[in-house]
């Protein structure tokens, strides 16, 4: 699920049938990489950009974020970078992220 969690274009989805219980704390996460000035935000339900903004806040849709940041009627939406900080690779989870289907030995 690493690709699902970190994909900035939402190209992957979590529609999976897991074998057993999944502990989400074992997977990396990205914080939201947008900022909204709620003091100026109108959340106009009649405006298409506001509607888009309200629907994509829960996922990392970078293409939609870009459109919103350019067309926000209140100019209150901005994108910040998700690529800051430290990346920690958990070796005990690498076998679940192997794109070739071959278990990696560590």
C-alpha positions as CSV (number, residue, x, y, z in Angstrom):
1,X,0.0,0.0,0.0
2,X,3.0,2.3,-0.1
3,X,2.1,3.4,-3.6
4,X,-1.4,4.1,-2.6
5,X,-0.4,6.2,0.4
6,X,2.3,8.4,-1.3
7,X,1.0,8.7,-4.9
8,X,0.4,12.5,-5.5
9,X,-1.9,11.9,-8.5
10,X,-4.1,9.4,-6.8
11,X,-3.3,6.8,-9.5
12,X,-3.7,3.9,-7.1
13,X,-6.6,3.0,-4.9
14,X,-7.1,1.0,-1.7
15,X,-9.7,-1.4,-3.3
16,X,-8.0,-4.5,-2.0
17,X,-9.0,-7.6,-0.2
18,X,-6.3,-7.9,2.5
19,X,-5.2,-11.2,3.9
20,X,-5.8,-10.8,7.6
21,X,-5.8,-7.5,9.5
22,X,-3.9,-4.5,8.2
23,X,-2.3,-2.2,10.8
24,X,-2.2,1.2,9.1
25,X,0.5,2.4,11.5
26,X,2.9,0.1,9.6
27,X,2.5,2.2,6.4
28,X,4.0,5.6,5.6
29,X,1.7,8.6,5.4
30,X,1.9,12.0,3.7
31,X,0.5,15.0,5.6
32,X,-1.8,17.2,3.6
33,X,0.3,19.4,1.4
34,X,-2.1,22.3,1.0
35,X,-3.0,25.2,3.1
36,X,-6.3,27.0,3.3
37,X,-6.8,30.4,4.8
38,X,-10.2,29.6,6.4
39,X,-10.7,33.3,7.5
40,X,-11.0,34.2,3.8
41,X,-12.4,30.9,2.4
42,X,-16.0,31.2,1.2
43,X,-16.7,27.4,0.5
44,X,-19.3,28.6,-2.0
45,X,-21.4,25.5,-2.9
46,X,-22.4,27.1,-6.2
47,X,-18.8,27.6,-7.4
48,X,-17.2,24.7,-9.3
49,X,-13.8,25.4,-7.9
50,X,-15.1,25.5,-4.3
51,X,-17.0,22.3,-4.9
52,X,-13.8,20.6,-6.2
53,X,-11.9,21.9,-3.2
54,X,-14.4,20.5,-0.8
55,X,-14.3,17.1,-2.4
56,X,-10.5,16.6,-2.8
57,X,-9.4,17.7,0.7
58,X,-9.3,14.1,2.0
59,X,-7.0,12.8,-0.7
60,X,-3.8,14.0,-2.2
61,X,-5.0,15.1,-5.7
62,X,-2.1,17.2,-6.8
63,X,-3.6,18.0,-10.2
64,X,-6.8,19.2,-8.6
65,X,-4.8,21.1,-6.0
66,X,-3.0,23.0,-8.7
67,X,-6.3,23.9,-10.5
68,X,-7.8,25.1,-7.2
69,X,-4.7,27.2,-6.3
70,X,-4.9,28.9,-9.7
71,X,-8.7,29.4,-9.8
72,X,-9.8,29.8,-6.1
73,X,-12.3,32.7,-6.1
74,X,-11.1,33.7,-2.6
75,X,-7.4,33.2,-3.3
76,X,-7.2,31.2,0.0
77,X,-5.8,27.9,-1.2
78,X,-2.1,27.2,-1.7
79,X,0.0,24.2,-2.2
80,X,3.0,23.4,0.0
81,X,5.5,20.7,-0.7
82,X,5.0,17.1,0.6
83,X,8.7,16.4,-0.1
84,X,10.3,17.7,3.0
85,X,11.6,15.9,6.0
86,X,12.9,12.4,6.5
87,X,12.0,9.2,4.6
88,X,12.2,6.1,6.8
89,X,12.2,2.8,5.0
90,X,11.0,-0.1,7.2
91,X,12.9,-3.1,5.9
92,X,10.4,-5.5,7.5
93,X,7.8,-4.1,5.1
94,X,9.8,-4.1,1.9
95,X,8.6,-7.5,0.8
96,X,5.1,-6.0,0.6
97,X,6.3,-3.3,-1.8
98,X,8.2,-5.4,-4.2
99,X,6.9,-4.5,-7.7
100,X,8.4,-7.6,-9.3
101,X,6.8,-10.0,-6.9
102,X,10.2,-11.3,-5.8
103,X,10.8,-11.3,-2.0
104,X,13.8,-9.2,-1.1
105,X,16.2,-10.7,1.4
106,X,17.6,-8.5,4.2
